[in-house]
Amino acid sequence: MNEQEIFDKIAAILQDHFQLAEGQVTRELNFKKDLDADSIDIVEFVLELEDTFNAEIPDEDAEKIQTVGDAVAYIAAHQG
């Protein structure tokens, strides 16, 4: 899966979870600053990433994922 496909799937998750319009999700979007996501939102998002991409994301790695771009890069680097 290439980075654009990963981005598209992540964007769909965020649009659904945070009621965002298409086009509002960019690689620079910060979960805490731009979406006002709390720790529960972040955990739910990481769990959705794990389910969607059939990946396991350790807590210490999840803490480093702060933007959509971080999430895309992490998934791209850790694809099975």
Gaussian input, Z-matrix of N, CA and C with variables (Angstrom, degrees):
# hf/3-21g

backbone

0 1
 N
 C     1     B1
 C     2     B2     1     A1
 N     3     B3     2     A2     1     D1
 C     4     B4     3     A3     2     D2
 C     5     B5     4     A4     3     D3
 N     6     B6     5     A5     4     D4
 C     7     B7     6     A6     5     D5
 C     8     B8     7     A7     6     D6
 N     9     B9     8     A8     7     D7
 C    10    B10     9     A9     8     D8
 C    11    B11    10    A10     9     D9
 N    12    B12    11    A11    10    D10
 C    13    B13    12    A12    11    D11
 C    14    B14    13    A13    12    D12
 N    15    B15    14    A14    13    D13
 C    16    B16    15    A15    14    D14
 C    17    B17    16    A16    15    D15
 N    18    B18    17    A17    16    D16
 C    19    B19    18    A18    17    D17
 C    20    B20    19    A19    18    D18
 N    21    B21    20    A20    19    D19
 C    22    B22    21    A21    20    D20
 C    23    B23    22    A22    21    D21
 N    24    B24    23    A23    22    D22
 C    25    B25    24    A24    23    D23
 C    26    B26    25    A25    24    D24
 N    27    B27    26    A26    25    D25
 C    28    B28    27    A27    26    D26
 C    29    B29    28    A28    27    D27
 N    30    B30    29    A29    28    D28
 C    31    B31    30    A30    29    D29
 C    32    B32    31    A31    30    D30
 N    33    B33    32    A32    31    D31
 C    34    B34    33    A33    32    D32
 C    35    B35    34    A34    33    D33
 N    36    B36    35    A35    34    D34
 C    37    B37    36    A36    35    D35
 C    38    B38    37    A37    36    D36
 N    39    B39    38    A38    37    D37
 C    40    B40    39    A39    38    D38
 C    41    B41    40    A40    39    D39
 N    42    B42    41    A41    40    D40
 C    43    B43    42    A42    41    D41
 C    44    B44    43    A43    42    D42
 N    45    B45    44    A44    43    D43
 C    46    B46    45    A45    44    D44
 C    47    B47    46    A46    45    D45
 N    48    B48    47    A47    46    D46
 C    49    B49    48    A48    47    D47
 C    50    B50    49    A49    48    D48
 N    51    B51    50    A50    49    D49
 C    52    B52    51    A51    50    D50
 C    53    B53    52    A52    51    D51
 N    54    B54    53    A53    52    D52
 C    55    B55    54    A54    53    D53
 C    56    B56    55    A55    54    D54
 N    57    B57    56    A56    55    D55
 C    58    B58    57    A57    56    D56
 C    59    B59    58    A58    57    D57
 N    60    B60    59    A59    58    D58
 C    61    B61    60    A60    59    D59
 C    62    B62    61    A61    60    D60
 N    63    B63    62    A62    61    D61
 C    64    B64    63    A63    62    D62
 C    65    B65    64    A64    63    D63
 N    66    B66    65    A65    64    D64
 C    67    B67    66    A66    65    D65
 C    68    B68    67    A67    66    D66
 N    69    B69    68    A68    67    D67
 C    70    B70    69    A69    68    D68
 C    71    B71    70    A70    69    D69
 N    72    B72    71    A71    70    D70
 C    73    B73    72    A72    71    D71
 C    74    B74    73    A73    72    D72
 N    75    B75    74    A74    73    D73
 C    76    B76    75    A75    74    D74
 C    77    B77    76    A76    75    D75
 N    78    B78    77    A77    76    D76
 C    79    B79    78    A78    77    D77
 C    80    B80    79    A79    78    D78
 N    81    B81    80    A80    79    D79
 C    82    B82    81    A81    80    D80
 C    83    B83    82    A82    81    D81
 N    84    B84    83    A83    82    D82
 C    85    B85    84    A84    83    D83
 C    86    B86    85    A85    84    D84
 N    87    B87    86    A86    85    D85
 C    88    B88    87    A87    86    D86
 C    89    B89    88    A88    87    D87
 N    90    B90    89    A89    88    D88
 C    91    B91    90    A90    89    D89
 C    92    B92    91    A91    90    D90
 N    93    B93    92    A92    91    D91
 C    94    B94    93    A93    92    D92
 C    95    B95    94    A94    93    D93
 N    96    B96    95    A95    94    D94
 C    97    B97    96    A96    95    D95
 C    98    B98    97    A97    96    D96
 N    99    B99    98    A98    97    D97
 C   100   B100    99    A99    98    D98
 C   101   B101   100   A100    99    D99
 N   102   B102   101   A101   100   D100
 C   103   B103   102   A102   101   D101
 C   104   B104   103   A103   102   D102
 N   105   B105   104   A104   103   D103
 C   106   B106   105   A105   104   D104
 C   107   B107   106   A106   105   D105
 N   108   B108   107   A107   106   D106
 C   109   B109   108   A108   107   D107
 C   110   B110   109   A109   108   D108
 N   111   B111   110   A110   109   D109
 C   112   B112   111   A111   110   D110
 C   113   B113   112   A112   111   D111
 N   114   B114   113   A113   112   D112
 C   115   B115   114   A114   113   D113
 C   116   B116   115   A115   114   D114
 N   117   B117   116   A116   115   D115
 C   118   B118   117   A117   116   D116
 C   119   B119   118   A118   117   D117
 N   120   B120   119   A119   118   D118
 C   121   B121   120   A120   119   D119
 C   122   B122   121   A121   120   D120
 N   123   B123   122   A122   121   D121
 C   124   B124   123   A123   122   D122
 C   125   B125   124   A124   123   D123
 N   126   B126   125   A125   124   D124
 C   127   B127   126   A126   125   D125
 C   128   B128   127   A127   126   D126
 N   129   B129   128   A128   127   D127
 C   130   B130   129   A129   128   D128
 C   131   B131   130   A130   129   D129
 N   132   B132   131   A131   130   D130
 C   133   B133   132   A132   131   D131
 C   134   B134   133   A133   132   D132
 N   135   B135   134   A134   133   D133
 C   136   B136   135   A135   134   D134
 C   137   B137   136   A136   135   D135
 N   138   B138   137   A137   136   D136
 C   139   B139   138   A138   137   D137
 C   140   B140   139   A139   138   D138
 N   141   B141   140   A140   139   D139
 C   142   B142   141   A141   140   D140
 C   143   B143   142   A142   141   D141
 N   144   B144   143   A143   142   D142
 C   145   B145   144   A144   143   D143
 C   146   B146   145   A145   144   D144
 N   147   B147   146   A146   145   D145
 C   148   B148   147   A147   146   D146
 C   149   B149   148   A148   147   D147
 N   150   B150   149   A149   148   D148
 C   151   B151   150   A150   149   D149
 C   152   B152   151   A151   150   D150
 N   153   B153   152   A152   151   D151
 C   154   B154   153   A153   152   D152
 C   155   B155   154   A154   153   D153
 N   156   B156   155   A155   154   D154
 C   157   B157   156   A156   155   D155
 C   158   B158   157   A157   156   D156
 N   159   B159   158   A158   157   D157
 C   160   B160   159   A159   158   D158
 C   161   B161   160   A160   159   D159
 N   162   B162   161   A161   160   D160
 C   163   B163   162   A162   161   D161
 C   164   B164   163   A163   162   D162
 N   165   B165   164   A164   163   D163
 C   166   B166   165   A165   164   D164
 C   167   B167   166   A166   165   D165
 N   168   B168   167   A167   166   D166
 C   169   B169   168   A168   167   D167
 C   170   B170   169   A169   168   D168
 N   171   B171   170   A170   169   D169
 C   172   B172   171   A171   170   D170
 C   173   B173   172   A172   171   D171
 N   174   B174   173   A173   172   D172
 C   175   B175   174   A174   173   D173
 C   176   B176   175   A175   174   D174
 N   177   B177   176   A176   175   D175
 C   178   B178   177   A177   176   D176
 C   179   B179   178   A178   177   D177
 N   180   B180   179   A179   178   D178
 C   181   B181   180   A180   179   D179
 C   182   B182   181   A181   180   D180
 N   183   B183   182   A182   181   D181
 C   184   B184   183   A183   182   D182
 C   185   B185   184   A184   183   D183
 N   186   B186   185   A185   184   D184
 C   187   B187   186   A186   185   D185
 C   188   B188   187   A187   186   D186
 N   189   B189   188   A188   187   D187
 C   190   B190   189   A189   188   D188
 C   191   B191   190   A190   189   D189
 N   192   B192   191   A191   190   D190
 C   193   B193   192   A192   191   D191
 C   194   B194   193   A193   192   D192
 N   195   B195   194   A194   193   D193
 C   196   B196   195   A195   194   D194
 C   197   B197   196   A196   195   D195
 N   198   B198   197   A197   196   D196
 C   199   B199   198   A198   197   D197
 C   200   B200   199   A199   198   D198
 N   201   B201   200   A200   199   D199
 C   202   B202   201   A201   200   D200
 C   203   B203   202   A202   201   D201
 N   204   B204   203   A203   202   D202
 C   205   B205   204   A204   203   D203
 C   206   B206   205   A205   204   D204
 N   207   B207   206   A206   205   D205
 C   208   B208   207   A207   206   D206
 C   209   B209   208   A208   207   D207
 N   210   B210   209   A209   208   D208
 C   211   B211   210   A210   209   D209
 C   212   B212   211   A211   210   D210
 N   213   B213   212   A212   211   D211
 C   214   B214   213   A213   212   D212
 C   215   B215   214   A214   213   D213
 N   216   B216   215   A215   214   D214
 C   217   B217   216   A216   215   D215
 C   218   B218   217   A217   216   D216
 N   219   B219   218   A218   217   D217
 C   220   B220   219   A219   218   D218
 C   221   B221   220   A220   219   D219
 N   222   B222   221   A221   220   D220
 C   223   B223   222   A222   221   D221
 C   224   B224   223   A223   222   D222
 N   225   B225   224   A224   223   D223
 C   226   B226   225   A225   224   D224
 C   227   B227   226   A226   225   D225
 N   228   B228   227   A227   226   D226
 C   229   B229   228   A228   227   D227
 C   230   B230   229   A229   228   D228
 N   231   B231   230   A230   229   D229
 C   232   B232   231   A231   230   D230
 C   233   B233   232   A232   231   D231
 N   234   B234   233   A233   232   D232
 C   235   B235   234   A234   233   D233
 C   236   B236   235   A235   234   D234
 N   237   B237   236   A236   235   D235
 C   238   B238   237   A237   236   D236
 C   239   B239   238   A238   237   D237

   B1=1.4497
   B2=1.5304
   B3=1.3192
   B4=1.4664
   B5=1.5357
   B6=1.3309
   B7=1.4749
   B8=1.5228
   B9=1.3346
   B10=1.4693
   B11=1.5288
   B12=1.3229
   B13=1.4621
   B14=1.5290
   B15=1.3301
   B16=1.4664
   B17=1.5305
   B18=1.3418
   B19=1.4708
   B20=1.5252
   B21=1.3246
   B22=1.4662
   B23=1.5270
   B24=1.3340
   B25=1.4754
   B26=1.5261
   B27=1.3229
   B28=1.4679
   B29=1.5298
   B30=1.3324
   B31=1.4642
   B32=1.5244
   B33=1.3305
   B34=1.4692
   B35=1.5279
   B36=1.3344
   B37=1.4727
   B38=1.5303
   B39=1.3235
   B40=1.4682
   B41=1.5227
   B42=1.3239
   B43=1.4659
   B44=1.5129
   B45=1.3212
   B46=1.4613
   B47=1.5319
   B48=1.3138
   B49=1.4654
   B50=1.5347
   B51=1.3266
   B52=1.4721
   B53=1.5272
   B54=1.3325
   B55=1.4680
   B56=1.5353
   B57=1.3180
   B58=1.4622
   B59=1.5254
   B60=1.3197
   B61=1.4547
   B62=1.5274
   B63=1.3185
   B64=1.4541
   B65=1.5353
   B66=1.2876
   B67=1.4575
   B68=1.5216
   B69=1.3262
   B70=1.4632
   B71=1.5272
   B72=1.3216
   B73=1.4563
   B74=1.5290
   B75=1.3310
   B76=1.4582
   B77=1.5201
   B78=1.3088
   B79=1.4657
   B80=1.5292
   B81=1.3181
   B82=1.4652
   B83=1.5274
   B84=1.3225
   B85=1.4641
   B86=1.5283
   B87=1.3389
   B88=1.4697
   B89=1.5237
   B90=1.3225
   B91=1.4609
   B92=1.5213
   B93=1.3225
   B94=1.4701
   B95=1.5237
   B96=1.3350
   B97=1.4674
   B98=1.5218
   B99=1.3335
   B100=1.4635
   B101=1.5294
   B102=1.3307
   B103=1.4656
   B104=1.5168
   B105=1.3335
   B106=1.4616
   B107=1.5332
   B108=1.3422
   B109=1.4627
   B110=1.5258
   B111=1.3326
   B112=1.4590
   B113=1.5334
   B114=1.3198
   B115=1.4666
   B116=1.5317
   B117=1.3070
   B118=1.4660
   B119=1.5238
   B120=1.3324
   B121=1.4712
   B122=1.5271
   B123=1.3235
   B124=1.4687
   B125=1.5356
   B126=1.3246
   B127=1.4761
   B128=1.5307
   B129=1.3212
   B130=1.4739
   B131=1.5233
   B132=1.3441
   B133=1.4610
   B134=1.5268
   B135=1.3283
   B136=1.4683
   B137=1.5365
   B138=1.3300
   B139=1.4659
   B140=1.5345
   B141=1.3218
   B142=1.4686
   B143=1.5145
   B144=1.3400
   B145=1.4658
   B146=1.5254
   B147=1.3224
   B148=1.4673
   B149=1.5276
   B150=1.3308
   B151=1.4616
   B152=1.5289
   B153=1.3219
   B154=1.4608
   B155=1.5172
   B156=1.3349
   B157=1.4644
   B158=1.5289
   B159=1.3378
   B160=1.4604
   B161=1.5355
   B162=1.3278
   B163=1.4645
   B164=1.5185
   B165=1.3168
   B166=1.4544
   B167=1.5217
   B168=1.3182
   B169=1.4634
   B170=1.5180
   B171=1.3482
   B172=1.4678
   B173=1.5257
   B174=1.3394
   B175=1.4668
   B176=1.5262
   B177=1.3451
   B178=1.4675
   B179=1.5321
   B180=1.3357
   B181=1.4647
   B182=1.5285
   B183=1.3223
   B184=1.4667
   B185=1.5253
   B186=1.3262
   B187=1.4716
   B188=1.5207
   B189=1.3315
   B190=1.4689
   B191=1.5249
   B192=1.3207
   B193=1.4712
   B194=1.5207
   B195=1.3270
   B196=1.4621
   B197=1.5285
   B198=1.3311
   B199=1.4666
   B200=1.5243
   B201=1.3152
   B202=1.4619
   B203=1.5307
   B204=1.3200
   B205=1.4636
   B206=1.5208
   B207=1.3472
   B208=1.4685
   B209=1.5283
   B210=1.3268
   B211=1.4672
   B212=1.5269
   B213=1.3297
   B214=1.4714
   B215=1.5255
   B216=1.3284
   B217=1.4713
   B218=1.5202
   B219=1.3280
   B220=1.4608
   B221=1.5357
   B222=1.3163
   B223=1.4699
   B224=1.5235
   B225=1.3215
   B226=1.4690
   B227=1.5298
   B228=1.3272
   B229=1.4681
   B230=1.5241
   B231=1.3300
   B232=1.4704
   B233=1.5267
   B234=1.3111
   B235=1.4632
   B236=1.5351
   B237=1.3070
   B238=1.4589
   B239=1.4870
   A1=108.21
   A2=116.51
   A3=118.37
   A4=111.01
   A5=115.45
   A6=119.61
   A7=112.75
   A8=117.71
   A9=119.61
   A10=110.66
   A11=116.94
   A12=120.17
   A13=110.76
   A14=116.13
   A15=120.94
   A16=109.65
   A17=116.06
   A18=120.73
   A19=110.75
   A20=117.00
   A21=120.95
   A22=111.19
   A23=116.74
   A24=120.31
   A25=110.53
   A26=117.04
   A27=120.77
   A28=109.91
   A29=116.81
   A30=120.87
   A31=110.41
   A32=117.30
   A33=121.01
   A34=110.77
   A35=116.60
   A36=120.39
   A37=109.64
   A38=116.66
   A39=120.80
   A40=111.96
   A41=116.85
   A42=120.08
   A43=110.42
   A44=116.15
   A45=120.70
   A46=110.99
   A47=116.61
   A48=121.61
   A49=112.71
   A50=116.81
   A51=120.81
   A52=113.38
   A53=117.06
   A54=122.63
   A55=111.95
   A56=116.15
   A57=121.31
   A58=109.57
   A59=115.37
   A60=120.48
   A61=109.11
   A62=115.12
   A63=119.17
   A64=108.30
   A65=117.82
   A66=121.39
   A67=113.13
   A68=117.64
   A69=120.14
   A70=111.78
   A71=116.62
   A72=120.79
   A73=109.41
   A74=115.36
   A75=121.38
   A76=108.18
   A77=116.93
   A78=120.68
   A79=111.50
   A80=117.40
   A81=121.80
   A82=112.60
   A83=117.42
   A84=121.67
   A85=110.11
   A86=115.73
   A87=121.78
   A88=108.28
   A89=115.46
   A90=119.65
   A91=112.55
   A92=117.27
   A93=120.24
   A94=111.80
   A95=117.32
   A96=120.57
   A97=112.73
   A98=116.57
   A99=119.97
   A100=113.65
   A101=116.76
   A102=119.92
   A103=112.59
   A104=116.29
   A105=121.53
   A106=110.39
   A107=115.10
   A108=120.91
   A109=109.90
   A110=115.10
   A111=118.94
   A112=108.85
   A113=116.46
   A114=119.86
   A115=111.67
   A116=117.70
   A117=120.62
   A118=110.33
   A119=116.80
   A120=120.60
   A121=110.68
   A122=116.04
   A123=121.06
   A124=109.87
   A125=116.75
   A126=120.38
   A127=110.06
   A128=116.66
   A129=120.41
   A130=110.71
   A131=116.59
   A132=120.88
   A133=110.43
   A134=117.14
   A135=121.15
   A136=110.03
   A137=116.97
   A138=120.00
   A139=111.05
   A140=116.24
   A141=119.64
   A142=111.25
   A143=116.89
   A144=120.15
   A145=109.87
   A146=115.91
   A147=120.31
   A148=110.95
   A149=116.86
   A150=120.77
   A151=111.92
   A152=116.03
   A153=121.13
   A154=112.25
   A155=116.10
   A156=120.16
   A157=113.02
   A158=116.38
   A159=121.41
   A160=110.15
   A161=114.85
   A162=121.80
   A163=109.10
   A164=115.19
   A165=119.99
   A166=107.33
   A167=116.41
   A168=121.23
   A169=108.16
   A170=117.19
   A171=119.99
   A172=111.26
   A173=116.29
   A174=121.12
   A175=112.53
   A176=116.62
   A177=118.52
   A178=111.76
   A179=117.51
   A180=120.47
   A181=110.32
   A182=116.60
   A183=120.95
   A184=111.15
   A185=116.78
   A186=120.72
   A187=111.89
   A188=117.09
   A189=121.22
   A190=112.30
   A191=117.29
   A192=121.23
   A193=108.00
   A194=115.42
   A195=119.97
   A196=113.27
   A197=116.25
   A198=120.27
   A199=109.19
   A200=115.49
   A201=120.54
   A202=109.36
   A203=117.02
   A204=120.77
   A205=112.07
   A206=116.76
   A207=120.73
   A208=110.20
   A209=116.22
   A210=120.72
   A211=110.81
   A212=116.50
   A213=120.82
   A214=109.64
   A215=116.81
   A216=120.94
   A217=111.22
   A218=117.03
   A219=120.62
   A220=109.97
   A221=116.81
   A222=120.34
   A223=109.92
   A224=117.51
   A225=120.74
   A226=111.20
   A227=116.80
   A228=121.53
   A229=112.61
   A230=117.29
   A231=120.47
   A232=113.09
   A233=116.76
   A234=119.57
   A235=109.21
   A236=114.78
   A237=120.41
   A238=111.80
   D1=130.59
   D2=-179.25
   D3=-86.47
   D4=172.15
   D5=-174.57
   D6=-62.70
   D7=-33.66
   D8=179.38
   D9=-67.02
   D10=-40.51
   D11=178.11
   D12=-65.33
   D13=-40.58
   D14=176.95
   D15=-62.14
   D16=-47.64
   D17=178.94
   D18=-57.00
   D19=-45.09
   D20=-177.80
   D21=-60.78
   D22=-41.45
   D23=179.41
   D24=-68.04
   D25=-42.06
   D26=178.68
   D27=-64.54
   D28=-42.13
   D29=178.48
   D30=-59.43
   D31=-41.05
   D32=179.62
   D33=-64.34
   D34=-40.95
   D35=177.70
   D36=-60.83
   D37=-47.39
   D38=-177.88
   D39=-66.75
   D40=-40.15
   D41=178.69
   D42=-60.54
   D43=-40.14
   D44=-179.82
   D45=-72.18
   D46=-46.69
   D47=-174.21
   D48=-71.15
   D49=-38.72
   D50=-175.46
   D51=-110.35
   D52=13.19
   D53=179.92
   D54=50.16
   D55=52.56
   D56=179.01
   D57=-97.75
   D58=149.49
   D59=175.78
   D60=-80.37
   D61=154.69
   D62=176.44
   D63=-59.38
   D64=136.73
   D65=-178.56
   D66=97.12
   D67=-16.32
   D68=178.40
   D69=-78.90
   D70=-19.78
   D71=-178.43
   D72=-89.82
   D73=119.90
   D74=175.78
   D75=-124.61
   D76=167.19
   D77=178.76
   D78=-65.31
   D79=-23.60
   D80=-178.55
   D81=-86.13
   D82=-8.98
   D83=-177.77
   D84=-58.19
   D85=123.29
   D86=-179.49
   D87=-99.89
   D88=127.99
   D89=-174.82
   D90=-61.12
   D91=-44.97
   D92=-176.91
   D93=-78.88
   D94=-46.61
   D95=-175.30
   D96=-74.68
   D97=-46.31
   D98=-173.68
   D99=-87.88
   D100=-31.52
   D101=-177.35
   D102=-105.67
   D103=-5.26
   D104=-178.35
   D105=55.24
   D106=38.16
   D107=-178.91
   D108=-74.68
   D109=135.61
   D110=175.99
   D111=-94.47
   D112=-178.49
   D113=-175.19
   D114=-62.70
   D115=-33.88
   D116=178.04
   D117=-66.89
   D118=-42.77
   D119=176.71
   D120=-58.55
   D121=-42.78
   D122=-178.28
   D123=-64.83
   D124=-45.46
   D125=179.58
   D126=-60.86
   D127=-44.87
   D128=179.33
   D129=-61.62
   D130=-41.24
   D131=179.24
   D132=-63.39
   D133=-45.14
   D134=-179.97
   D135=-62.53
   D136=-40.68
   D137=177.48
   D138=-62.67
   D139=-39.52
   D140=176.93
   D141=-65.85
   D142=-38.64
   D143=176.00
   D144=-60.49
   D145=-46.11
   D146=-179.40
   D147=-59.51
   D148=-44.07
   D149=179.34
   D150=-66.79
   D151=-46.16
   D152=-176.36
   D153=-64.31
   D154=-41.81
   D155=-174.38
   D156=-104.70
   D157=8.36
   D158=179.19
   D159=49.33
   D160=51.12
   D161=-176.73
   D162=-127.69
   D163=157.66
   D164=172.99
   D165=-112.26
   D166=124.70
   D167=-177.91
   D168=-113.44
   D169=107.67
   D170=178.55
   D171=-60.93
   D172=150.66
   D173=-178.11
   D174=-53.69
   D175=-41.87
   D176=-177.64
   D177=-66.01
   D178=-29.32
   D179=175.15
   D180=-77.16
   D181=-39.69
   D182=-179.28
   D183=-59.76
   D184=-35.79
   D185=180.00
   D186=-64.66
   D187=-24.93
   D188=-178.86
   D189=-84.73
   D190=-13.08
   D191=-179.37
   D192=-85.36
   D193=101.91
   D194=-175.44
   D195=-114.26
   D196=-19.64
   D197=-179.77
   D198=-128.99
   D199=167.24
   D200=175.68
   D201=-59.92
   D202=-40.73
   D203=178.52
   D204=-60.20
   D205=-39.77
   D206=176.48
   D207=-60.69
   D208=-43.79
   D209=-178.69
   D210=-64.59
   D211=-43.48
   D212=179.24
   D213=-61.62
   D214=-47.64
   D215=-178.93
   D216=-62.38
   D217=-40.36
   D218=-178.82
   D219=-64.80
   D220=-48.71
   D221=-179.16
   D222=-63.06
   D223=-43.37
   D224=-179.82
   D225=-60.28
   D226=-38.89
   D227=-177.75
   D228=-76.85
   D229=-21.31
   D230=-173.75
   D231=-117.66
   D232=26.81
   D233=178.18
   D234=-71.84
   D235=141.48
   D236=-179.88
   D237=-63.78

